Amino acid sequence: MPPRSKQAERNAERRAAKKGAKEADEQDGEPAAEPSGGFAERAQALVLGSVIVETAPLIPDLVQEGIAIIKGEKNTCAAKSCSQ
């Protein structure tokens, strides 16, 4: 058999270590922790907790304020901070 490369030997060692760790986990007899809830519940929780959902109610006010600034109806500077 031809000599194996160092990389192949390292990969084989990693696979053996992984396999040994996996077998040790299975021998413990404790089942893996099952995730609570299904995919739909987790997805819903992620979406409802996202920044977009939390800031969405503010968007109409921000848009109206931006339009007012562009039209010149609203001044963005505080009285002391801007020099005009």
CORCOR-V916599 format. One record per pair of residues at least 12 apart in sequence whose C-alpha atoms are under 10 Angstrom apart, sorted by sequence separation. I is the first residue (numbers start at 1). J is the second residue. If there is no record, write none. Layout:
# CORCOR-V916599
i->I j->J
i->I j->J
This chain:
# CORCOR-V916599
none
